[in-house]
Amino acid sequence: MDNIIPMKQSTFFNDVYEVVKLIPKGRVTSYGAIAKYLGATKSSRMVGYAMNAAHALPDVPAQRVVNRNGMLTGKFHFATPTRMQALLVQDGVEVKNDQVVKFKALFWDPSIELQIG
């Protein structure tokens, strides 16, 4: 057992966290938009796994990542089922029936917002 090397956190997860930290307060993005930005278009589920693991990281605003329809699908991975919504409301995002109101207007697309040039 002494020769077991602890596994380091995935670089992909860290890349996801760096993108999520850039989402402005009052805006939201989707798992798929982050995956696309990172060049892993079919990895939105992996972005979701990263978000599920992010709740212990206080500097990662995981509440700002929702599904492609603006639904709070990750809400059960927060301390309580209402915590994700409460954090979004604190951010100035209106939520009704577990869905971001005016989702398209609040959508932050990293592929557009983080363009170089």
C-alpha positions as CSV (number, residue, x, y, z in Angstrom):
1,M,0.0,0.0,0.0
2,D,2.9,2.4,0.6
3,N,3.7,2.5,-3.2
4,I,0.3,3.8,-4.2
5,I,0.5,7.2,-5.9
6,P,-2.6,9.4,-5.4
7,M,-4.4,10.2,-8.6
8,K,-4.2,13.9,-9.5
9,Q,-7.3,15.8,-10.4
10,S,-8.1,15.7,-14.1
11,T,-6.7,18.4,-16.2
12,F,-10.0,18.5,-18.0
13,F,-11.8,19.2,-14.7
14,N,-9.3,22.0,-14.0
15,D,-9.9,23.5,-17.4
16,V,-13.7,23.4,-16.8
17,Y,-13.2,25.2,-13.5
18,E,-11.1,27.9,-15.1
19,V,-13.9,28.6,-17.6
20,V,-16.6,28.6,-14.9
21,K,-14.6,31.1,-12.9
22,L,-14.9,33.5,-15.8
23,I,-18.7,33.4,-16.0
24,P,-19.9,36.9,-15.0
25,K,-22.3,37.3,-12.1
26,G,-25.8,37.5,-13.5
27,R,-25.0,35.2,-16.4
28,V,-25.3,31.4,-17.0
29,T,-23.8,28.9,-19.4
30,S,-24.4,25.3,-20.3
31,Y,-22.4,22.1,-19.9
32,G,-22.3,21.8,-23.7
33,A,-21.1,25.3,-24.3
34,I,-18.1,24.7,-21.9
35,A,-17.4,21.4,-23.6
36,K,-17.4,23.0,-27.0
37,Y,-15.2,25.8,-25.9
38,L,-12.7,23.3,-24.5
39,G,-12.6,21.4,-27.9
40,A,-14.5,18.4,-26.5
41,T,-17.9,18.9,-28.1
42,K,-19.3,15.5,-27.0
43,S,-18.1,15.8,-23.4
44,S,-20.9,17.9,-21.9
45,R,-21.5,15.0,-19.5
46,M,-17.9,15.2,-18.3
47,V,-18.4,18.9,-17.7
48,G,-21.4,17.9,-15.5
49,Y,-19.2,15.5,-13.6
50,A,-16.7,18.3,-13.0
51,M,-19.5,20.5,-11.7
52,N,-20.6,17.8,-9.4
53,A,-17.1,17.7,-7.9
54,A,-16.8,21.5,-7.8
55,H,-19.0,22.2,-4.8
56,A,-16.1,21.8,-2.4
57,L,-14.3,24.6,-4.3
58,P,-15.6,27.9,-3.1
59,D,-14.1,29.9,-5.9
60,V,-16.0,27.9,-8.6
61,P,-19.5,29.4,-9.1
62,A,-21.0,26.0,-10.2
63,Q,-24.5,27.4,-9.9
64,R,-23.9,29.3,-13.1
65,V,-23.8,26.1,-15.2
66,V,-27.2,24.7,-16.3
67,N,-28.4,22.4,-19.0
68,R,-28.9,23.5,-22.6
69,N,-32.5,24.6,-21.8
70,G,-31.6,26.6,-18.7
71,M,-32.8,23.9,-16.3
72,L,-31.1,23.5,-12.9
73,T,-30.3,19.9,-13.5
74,G,-27.3,20.0,-11.1
75,K,-29.3,21.2,-8.1
76,F,-29.2,17.9,-6.2
77,H,-25.4,18.1,-6.0
78,F,-25.6,21.2,-3.8
79,A,-25.9,21.1,0.0
80,T,-29.7,21.4,-0.4
81,P,-32.0,21.0,-3.4
82,T,-32.7,24.8,-3.2
83,R,-29.2,26.0,-2.8
84,M,-28.4,26.3,-6.5
85,Q,-31.4,28.5,-7.1
86,A,-30.6,30.6,-4.0
87,L,-27.1,31.3,-5.3
88,L,-28.4,32.2,-8.8
89,V,-31.0,34.6,-7.2
90,Q,-28.1,36.1,-5.3
91,D,-26.3,36.6,-8.6
92,G,-29.4,38.4,-9.9
93,V,-30.7,35.5,-12.0
94,E,-34.4,34.8,-11.9
95,V,-35.4,31.2,-11.6
96,K,-38.9,29.8,-11.9
97,N,-39.8,26.1,-11.7
98,D,-36.1,25.1,-11.7
99,Q,-35.5,27.0,-14.9
100,V,-33.6,30.2,-15.6
101,V,-36.0,32.9,-16.7
102,K,-34.8,34.7,-19.9
103,F,-32.2,32.0,-20.4
104,K,-31.3,33.0,-23.9
105,A,-30.7,36.7,-22.8
106,L,-28.5,35.6,-19.9
107,F,-26.6,32.9,-21.8
108,W,-22.9,33.4,-21.7
109,D,-21.1,31.5,-24.5
110,P,-17.4,31.1,-23.8
111,S,-16.7,30.4,-27.5
112,I,-17.9,34.0,-28.2
113,E,-17.1,35.8,-24.9
114,L,-13.5,34.4,-24.6
115,Q,-12.5,35.0,-28.3
116,I,-8.9,36.2,-28.6
117,G,-8.4,39.2,-30.7
